Each structure stands twice: as C-alpha cells, then as structure tokens.
Amino acid sequence: PSSRLASAGVLLHVFSSAFSSALRGTEVIEPLRAISGIISSSIISNAYGAVFSPPGFPEPEGVVLQASVNISCFWSVDGGTRLRKCGRGTSSACVAGCGDPPQWCKQHNHTATGGYCPWRPTELKQMLIEHVRIFRLFPTSTPMTSKFHNEVVVHAESEYLPVEAVFSTRRVPSNRTVRIHRLLAASGKKDFPPLLHLSLKDQQNPFKMFAGGRN
C-alpha cells in the first residue's frame, strides 16, 4: 500500500438518502456538502477496498473525490463516523468523525481492537496495511464487492468538494445522479467531471464513460 492518497487507489463518496445538500443553487440534492463538517468516503483499488452500499441502495452511486481533499483521519473498517459528531457536550479535543478525543491507533494496540480505531492523516499506509490484513481474514472477500470497506473522513470547511467524476454502478444512472452531473456540467468549467459507470466485477478496468457522460 502507498503512503500517498493519489496512488493508494480511488477515493469514493457514496450517496445516501440520509443526507441532502445544496449544490450551486437552491435546488436540494444529495450530498456534496459536508454534514457536521465532514464527508465520509473510502478507498478502493484492484487489490483491496470495497464500495459502500447504504441500506436500501444495493447499486451505489456517488462521486470520485480528488486526492487534494483534506483528511481528518482514516479507519481500517467502517468507523461509524455518523455518530462521531462534535459540538454541544463534546470537548475541545473532539475531531468530527474520529472521536472525542480520537483514540489514535498508534497510541493503542490496534490489533487488539480489531483495527477499530482511527489513524492520523499522516498514517495512510499503516491504515491500508491493517485494512488489507482484515480483508484477507475472509477468503471470500474480493475487491470492490466485499462488505469490508475502509473509511476516510474528509474534513470539509468549504461547502463544495473537489469532484473528479460522478459514478453509478447501475446500468442506467438514476435521475438524481444525472441531475447532479448536469449541475456540475453547468458550472462552466471546461474540465467538469465525467459521468462514469463503475463495474464492481471488472477489477482491471472498472470505470467506463456512460454515453453522453461529458454532455
């Protein structure tokens, strides 16, 4: 595993109906805006990682985030970050999505906790090593389709995140995902994100352009 986010794999944020946000306008859509200052995401590659499937959404859709995002912490498994909020009743040491205060893996026996502890932003390689160790405990696990995803907590002070692509694992993307892509396309940027199909079964070339994915 790499110590650099840009070469460790692809960073995905999966849409969930539990969130909603505004994207460049008053239309309320799904969710390129931070909830409690964070965005949950995960790293996939052809050797490890999985695409998170929210309950009731067996065919995930979302966005590919650029590697330039700010990281608060990493989890080798699902960190239950939606419950790790900061605000009223939490201490000044609280880090949203990571803990109050974070029980950093290097300060504790992360093997004894089954990897259930946050890694600092500088400890990507260590997190991935632990993630791969857990991943390989289950011989039936295959990259992207496994239930064992890592979690990357993206710190998002800005309302909008740097999006590299919009993706769908469906044969035909949902109207919501198409609408998000069109809103991004309407931003006027020449390099607006493409709309891609993500095949969970193709580990060598999982991303392909949808017809009209640049229109």
Salt bridges, closest charged atoms under 4 A:
GLU27 OE2 - ARG179 NE 2.65
GLU30 OE1 - ARG176 NH1 3.75
GLU61 OE1 - ARG176 NH2 3.72
ASP78 OD2 - HIS149 NE2 3.08
GLU130 OE1 - HIS110 NE2 3.77
GLU130 OE2 - ARG133 NH2 2.74
GLU157 OE2 - HIS155 NE2 3.30
GLU159 OE2 - ARG33 NH1 3.72
ASP202 OD2 - LYS208 NZ 3.17
